[in-house]
Amino acid sequence: MSFRRIALIGKPRSAESESSLQQLREFLRKRGCEVLPEGDTKADLAIVIGGDGTMLAAARDLVRHHVPLVGINMGRLGFMTDIGHQDMQSGVGAILDGKYAIEERSLLDAEITRAGKSMLRTIALNEAVIGKRSQGRLIGFELRADGEFVYRLRADGIIVATPTGSTAYALSAQGPILHPTVPALTLVPLNPHTLSARPVSVSDRCVIEIVMVHSIDARAHFDGLALHDMVEGDRLILKRSADAVRFVHPPGYHYFATLREKLGWSEAIEKRRATD
């Protein structure tokens, strides 16, 4: 696949991002590419300059249009932005030369219903979260998977994460890391009022339903970008989307190498190798 029509997406109101975007525009034009404005859905490729939040927003906007994405990392961790800022031109150049791999990442279709009426429809690449808004008040909910009762729980909330989202909020809540090729979702309770509640992984073909039982100041979040207040009786229904986000990886990308780098695994070993 040849990438010739390229949309550039940068973090809003960032001087550093604007400077990098201008450098990249000039580089792409020299390579004979047509540079499209941000959000153009006719692009062959979208290049995102920023962190995971910028990439999340771009992926949500473009997934229905099947535009693949690659990220230039200018954030903190950058699990979804593969190319380091200092390697921007060499990384993008290699992709333009046809040296890349495309990986599809699953996402969730989400719907909130109230008394049988749809209140919100959205998507989630990382996670859907129901949480409390005020301090000191637990919320209560009932969880079902494919119609089967799982549990009723009082907690600060619950995260339903995709493999992509398993290294985001769910990781900080002690959820498992899911490799992107694993067809699963992880259900991670937030500070449950019981010692026995633990994260559970289920097939991503399951339909997850969360029913609010006690929901003073409860709110649902989707990738931290879409949100909706929840009241008692509300239902959040989650299922795997028919669409998928396509990430373009440059040469040398390896998932576990990314985890080692971002999470600091084997730091002592890597430092010793560097000095040998």
Sequence and secondary structure as in RCSB ss.txt:
>XXXX:A:sequence
MSFRRIALIGKPRSAESESSLQQLREFLRKRGCEVLPEGDTKADLAIVIGGDGTMLAAARDLVRHHVPLVGINMG
RLGFMTDIGHQDMQSGVGAILDGKYAIEERSLLDAEITRAGKSMLRTIALNEAVIGKRSQGRLIGFELRADGEFV
YRLRADGIIVATPTGSTAYALSAQGPILHPTVPALTLVPLNPHTLSARPVSVSDRCVIEIVMVHSIDARAHFDGL
ALHDMVEGDRLILKRSADAVRFVHPPGYHYFATLREKLGWSEAIEKRRATD
>XXXX:A:secstr
    EEEEEE TT HHHHHHHHHHHHHHHHTT EEE TT TT SEEEEEE HHHHHHHHHHHGGGT  EEEEE S
SS SS  EEGGGHHHHHHHHHTT  EEEEEEEEEEEEEETTEEEEEEEESSEEEEEESSTT  EEEEEEETTEEE
EEEEESEEEEE TGGGGTHHHHTT     TTS EEEEEEES SSSS   EEEETTS EEEEEEE TTEEEEETTT
EEEEE TT EEEEEEEEEEEEEEE TT  HHHHHHHHHTTTHHHHHHHHH 
